[in-house]
Amino acid sequence: MSVSAEAALWFLPFVLPICFFVALSDLRDMRIPNQAVLLLVAVFLVVGLFVLPLATYGTRLLQLGVVLIIGIVLNAAGAVGAGDAKFAAAAAPYIAIGDLRLLIAIFAANLLAAFTTHRLVKFTPLRRIAPNWKSWDADGKFPMGLSLAGTLAIYLTLGALIGS
């Protein structure tokens, strides 16, 4: 992996609770709170300054801007939700560009697993554990924050374990 194991290890304790909150919020309310997105950016701005070389730090901030612009365009086209676009942009600086293919594979596997699990649980007695989640009844919509947050969490965990 291109991501530094040290950087991933430093980011993990701050990012994992945010990812958990984002996934839960999207399942429960079908929205990703702006505060969580801003907190994710703030963690990168502070921790990243200490654990990344300055040139890498700047490049990663540029990634945030590029992904945000792409997300705005996709949101305007109705392809993704606004919260999903903002979360993807906030998560972008944590990703080493050399790991993009790996990230896409993690996201694809995670999306398939999350979608399948969500749809299966929706029609089982397990649904009674969280009967008021809006995601159960959001026809034609899926709480993508579950997959996006899960992908970032898995990526950073793998980075901490086997990163460069």
C-alpha positions in Angstrom: 0.0 0.0 0.0 1.1 3.5 -0.7 -0.3 5.0 2.5 2.1 5.3 5.4 1.3 2.9 8.2 2.3 5.5 10.7 -0.1 8.1 9.3 -2.9 5.6 9.0 -2.3 4.6 12.6 -2.4 8.2 13.8 -5.6 8.9 11.8 -7.5 5.7 12.9 -8.5 6.6 16.5 -10.0 9.8 15.4 -11.6 8.7 12.1 -13.2 5.4 13.2 -15.7 7.0 15.6 -16.7 9.5 12.9 -17.1 6.7 10.4 -19.3 4.7 12.8 -21.4 7.8 13.5 -21.8 8.5 9.8 -22.9 5.0 9.0 -25.3 4.9 11.9 -26.7 8.4 11.0 -27.3 7.4 7.4 -29.0 4.2 8.4 -31.1 5.9 11.0 -32.0 9.2 9.3 -30.9 8.8 5.6 -28.6 11.8 6.0 -25.0 12.4 6.9 -24.7 15.3 9.3 -22.5 18.3 8.2 -20.8 18.3 11.6 -19.4 14.8 11.0 -18.1 15.9 7.6 -16.5 19.0 9.1 -15.0 17.0 11.9 -13.5 14.6 9.4 -11.9 17.5 7.6 -10.7 19.1 10.9 -9.0 15.8 11.9 -7.1 15.7 8.7 -6.2 19.3 8.9 -4.7 18.9 12.4 -3.3 15.4 12.5 -2.2 15.4 8.8 -0.1 18.4 9.5 2.0 16.4 12.0 2.1 13.0 10.2 2.4 13.8 6.5 5.2 15.5 4.6 4.2 19.0 3.7 4.1 18.3 -0.1 1.9 15.2 0.5 -0.3 17.3 2.9 -0.9 19.9 0.1 -1.6 17.2 -2.5 -4.1 15.5 -0.2 -5.9 18.8 0.4 -6.1 19.3 -3.4 -7.8 15.9 -3.6 -10.5 17.1 -1.2 -11.2 20.0 -3.6 -11.3 17.8 -6.7 -13.5 15.2 -5.1 -15.8 18.0 -3.8 -16.2 19.5 -7.3 -16.9 16.1 -8.8 -19.4 15.4 -6.0 -21.2 18.7 -6.6 -21.6 17.8 -10.3 -22.8 14.3 -9.5 -25.2 15.6 -6.9 -26.6 18.2 -9.4 -27.1 15.4 -11.9 -29.0 13.4 -9.2 -26.5 10.6 -9.2 -25.4 10.9 -5.5 -26.8 12.6 -2.4 -25.3 15.8 -1.1 -24.1 14.2 2.2 -22.5 11.3 0.3 -20.6 13.8 -2.0 -19.5 15.9 1.0 -18.3 12.8 3.0 -16.4 11.5 0.0 -14.7 14.8 -0.4 -13.8 14.9 3.4 -12.5 11.3 3.1 -10.4 12.0 0.0 -7.3 13.5 1.8 -6.9 10.3 3.8 -6.3 8.3 0.6 -2.9 7.9 -1.0 -3.3 8.4 -4.7 -1.3 5.2 -5.3 -3.9 3.2 -3.5 -6.8 4.3 -5.8 -7.3 0.9 -7.4 -7.2 -0.8 -4.0 -9.7 1.8 -2.7 -12.1 1.1 -5.6 -11.9 -2.6 -4.9 -12.5 -2.1 -1.2 -15.5 0.2 -2.0 -17.0 -2.3 -4.5 -16.8 -5.2 -2.1 -18.0 -3.1 0.8 -20.9 -1.7 -1.2 -22.0 -5.2 -2.3 -21.8 -6.5 1.2 -23.5 -3.5 2.8 -26.3 -3.4 0.2 -26.9 -7.2 0.4 -26.9 -7.2 4.2 -29.1 -4.1 4.5 -31.7 -5.6 2.1 -31.6 -9.0 3.8 -32.0 -7.7 7.3 -34.8 -5.4 6.1 -37.0 -8.5 5.6 -36.0 -10.5 8.7 -36.9 -10.3 12.4 -33.5 -8.6 12.9 -35.2 -5.4 11.7 -36.9 -5.2 15.1 -33.5 -4.2 16.6 -33.8 -0.8 15.0 -37.5 -0.5 13.8 -37.5 3.2 13.2 -34.6 3.5 10.8 -35.6 5.5 7.8 -33.4 3.4 5.6 -35.7 0.5 5.9 -38.5 2.3 4.0 -36.5 4.6 1.7 -37.8 3.1 -1.5 -35.2 3.0 -4.2 -32.5 4.6 -2.0 -29.7 3.1 -0.1 -27.8 4.7 2.9 -24.5 5.1 1.0 -22.8 6.5 4.1 -22.7 3.0 5.4 -20.4 1.9 2.5 -18.5 5.2 2.2 -17.6 5.2 6.0 -16.9 1.5 6.0 -14.6 1.9 3.1 -12.6 4.6 4.7 -12.4 2.6 8.0 -11.3 -0.5 6.2 -8.7 1.4 4.1 -7.1 3.1 7.1 -7.1 -0.1 9.1 -5.4 -2.0 6.3 -3.0 1.0 5.9 -2.1 0.8 9.6 -1.5 -3.0 9.3 0.3 -3.3 6.0 1.0 0.3 4.8 4.4 1.4 3.6 
